[in-house]
Amino acid sequence: MHYGGNTTCVQVEAEGSDELLIFDCGTGFRNLGNELLNDGKPLKGRIFITHPHWDHLQGFPFFKPFYNKESFFRINMPPQGQIGCKEILQGHMSDTFFPVSMDMLEADLDCDTILPSEKEYQGYSIEYMWATHTIPTAIYKIKIGEKKIVFAPDNELRDDNSDTSVKFEKQFRTFINGVDLLIHDGQFSREQYKTRRGWGHSAWENVVEIARGENVKNLCLTHHDPDSNDMILKNIENELLDKYSESFEFVSLAKEGQEIILPQ
């Protein structure tokens, strides 16, 4: 209840932009939609999905602003081979899985299949690199003014010293170097990771050490193991703070409803 039981959804508020900026549509996406409806005005925004695993899409059909004909959203996702964003979401909301199809949503919706190159939007830009995961998955980098945020909820930092792993780690280090905030997968401990190599998730200790080595200013570890309760996570966070709090301006485990402010 303290660290949260919903799957991934993060909102970024960008100064100078009147668009909503949302990353991933896990079950937390439903709660966000309910909060946004309290404003009582039409909504306009862009949604960036890292990949179409269930835990990153489960909240999509339950986002109430999609049922408001005055709302406007553009949904972005990397391709899955030859399959694009629209086809993936149509399949996710086919009548086999859900009674409401994409074409029954009343908002002005469109889907874009995006490539890794940097793209400019109103008040911010976004690019991505490919993660190490079990399917094609984005690690997004958001630039707002002088601030840079990297969002990597599903990424495996391997420790096998293979050519592939060494090459990936080098690219990853370059991508996160000096960013203001890194939100990264820290599902396992190093001890747990020994029996979970290839699952597509990282040991939190590896993440912290790489982030510290690349001068990341703020670090938030996310994608908690579903078998970890609040007590387990609190123990991890205590260890994190005891060992690494002096290495960052701010470091923590992600929590339900948490806000992180990066002053411009």
WONORZI-V713943 format. One line per field, one symbol per residue. psi: psi as a letter, one per 20 degrees, with the letter a starting at -180 (. if undefined). A space follows every 10 residues. Layout:
psi: ???
//
This chain:
psi: hgiqjqrppp ppoppjpjqq oppqlahhhg ggggghhhhk qqqprppoph rkqgijihig ijohhijoii qpqppqqqqn cjprgghghh ghkrihhqip rgiiphroqq ppoqriqppp aojrqprqrp roairppqoq pppociqppp omhnponqki jrgggggghg gggghipjqh ppoqplhrrh ghhhjkpjij rqphhggghg gghjkpgppo palqphipah gghhhghggg hhhjhiiqhp prqqqpjqpp pnp.
//
